[in-house]
Amino acid sequence: MKKTSGQYDAVIQKARDIFIKKMKDYGSAWRVLRMPSFTDQMFIKASRIRHLQETGERKVDEGEIPEFLGLINYAAMALIQLDKGIAEQPDMSLDEALKLYDKKIAEAKALMEAKNHDYGEAWREMRVGSITDLIIQKLYRVKQIEENKGKTSISEGVDANYLDIINYAVFALILMEEKSSK
């Protein structure tokens, strides 16, 4: 599990570096997005990953890795948005956004460590395509919860699904890295 923790941190550092650069380029423009917009943006990224996996063809010079990193960042931003609410205009400094980002990533990692303990790192036996499918399934669940105005009768809420998406995307990137280094 120590190996997983270090690999997790390395993936998150890449995503965090992108988050910082995007915040410097665009500020906190993402703060105006409503929750379904986050879900739809993540759905587009996950669908593109699946399409790349199925066809192996791409016309845009970006592969699966940037899309999985994007899923991590959009899910973290969505979790922040759930707590802070939607802004009418960009209203967050880089420092504030990073503190909140780090807090949400820490929550995701704590969840990963608990589940990883209970499941015995079963994700290491999964295929990246299956992880992609699970992310898409989570997004369909979130869409349904959004359609139900946030109400669930027995299921986890939107936040739990976003945390899982972060962790699944990290797992996919770890598996891809391990495969490429063999």
Secondary structure, DSSP 4 states (H G I P E B T S, - for coil): -HHHHHHHHHHHHHHHHHHHHHHHHHTTGGGG--HHHHHHHHHHHHHHHHHHHHH---SSS--HHHHHHHHHHHHHHHHHHHHH---SS----HHHHHHHHHHHHHHHHHHHHHHHHHHTTGGGGS-HHHHHHHHHHHHHHHHHHHHTTT--SSS--HHHHHHHHHHHHHHHHHHHHHHHT-
